Amino acid sequence: MINKNCFFIDFQDSLVCWDFKRHKQYQLSSAHAIEVINHIYGGADHDGSVDAMTDLRGVGIIAEEGAQTHPWDWDILSRIFHIGTKDLITDDQPSNETEWALHYLAHCDEALQQERFSSGPAEGDGFLLPRWDDSDEVSRVMGQRITVRSFKDTPVSLVDLGRILQQTLGFSVTRSRTDCTMTSNPFAQRRLSPSAGGLNATEGYVYVSNVTGLDPGFYYYDPQHHSLHWRGKLVSTLGDLVAGQHFVNNVPVGLFLTSRFDKLWWKYKHSRAYRMALIEVGHVAQTFQLSATATGMQTWLTGALSDSVVEQRIALDNPFEHVLFFVACGYSEGAAIPDCMRELLTSREADQK
């Protein structure tokens, strides 16, 4: 059988196979392409095709019979995108802060050599809008929300964590739908963030490293009962879970946000709902950041995840639930540049003098 994680496309006058699960691409010769098509339609192997079939099986384009993939109720395009962008793991993934800084600085240097995007409208164009008084509490919190990359070894209190989780993923009594007979439990419950179809498909798994009164480890947050449920110990650094970004290894607490695709499939059959899953997680992540900021903490966030490793660590046992994002908070001096990168830039500047 043909590997269900393979996508074929005509590119530069040849047939290219993209194994989007393993992030591998293969340019097929005409002999290989003929064998793939012949195999799909159940034809017998051609004479002299032994080598081609061996090649195709060797790279996994032709898989063993009975190989299974998890069900996917949206169309194939959203599955290709989701699986194809999963697991940011490379052969040279950074194993410490210094390696990350070197990799990231090289990446930035390469980007700066490329042609940049165009700027916006010229100053003076357009209709000027009146500015508002930004001294209110909401503006104060929004203005203080910054992304930092250096945290203190200061514990987060259980009270503050409970407040942040309740505001981020908990259900609000004041927002429950009691005015519509068509809305029944559990869909009458509402969070402080918008949810696609009111399904509350976003779930949260708490990473605890330094919280007063909690053992380090992973916990599932139950919004129904406002409680934490143990999922497993910390057996690796946080950097190993977020694509080698080891400068966050001392983050006291964070939240891996997942989406229950099966909830969305139940109501929305078209894969446009996949967009809504991403947008909903974005809403929840912003609420987390504003809540943490209001407590006097700073935040960090990333979509660069080692997805499969994360799913193992949080003991994700629902094949229809997928991790999408990570947000974290703690106390910081407000440094947007991590110490490892600052040291590298200082050294580079000294060498250039």
CORQUIBEL-V918294 format. One record per helix or strand of 3 or more residues. SS is the DSSP state (H for helix, E for strand). FROM is the first residue (numbers start at 0). LEN is the number of residues. Records with the same first field share a line. If there is no record, write none. Layout:
# CORQUIBEL-V918294
SS: FROM-LEN / FROM-LEN
This chain:
# CORQUIBEL-V918294
E: 5-6 / 13-6 / 23-5 / 201-7 / 216-6 / 226-6 / 252-8 / 297-5 / 320-10
H: 29-11 / 49-9 / 75-9 / 96-16 / 136-8 / 157-12 / 172-3 / 195-3 / 237-4 / 245-3 / 260-7 / 271-23 / 306-7 / 338-14
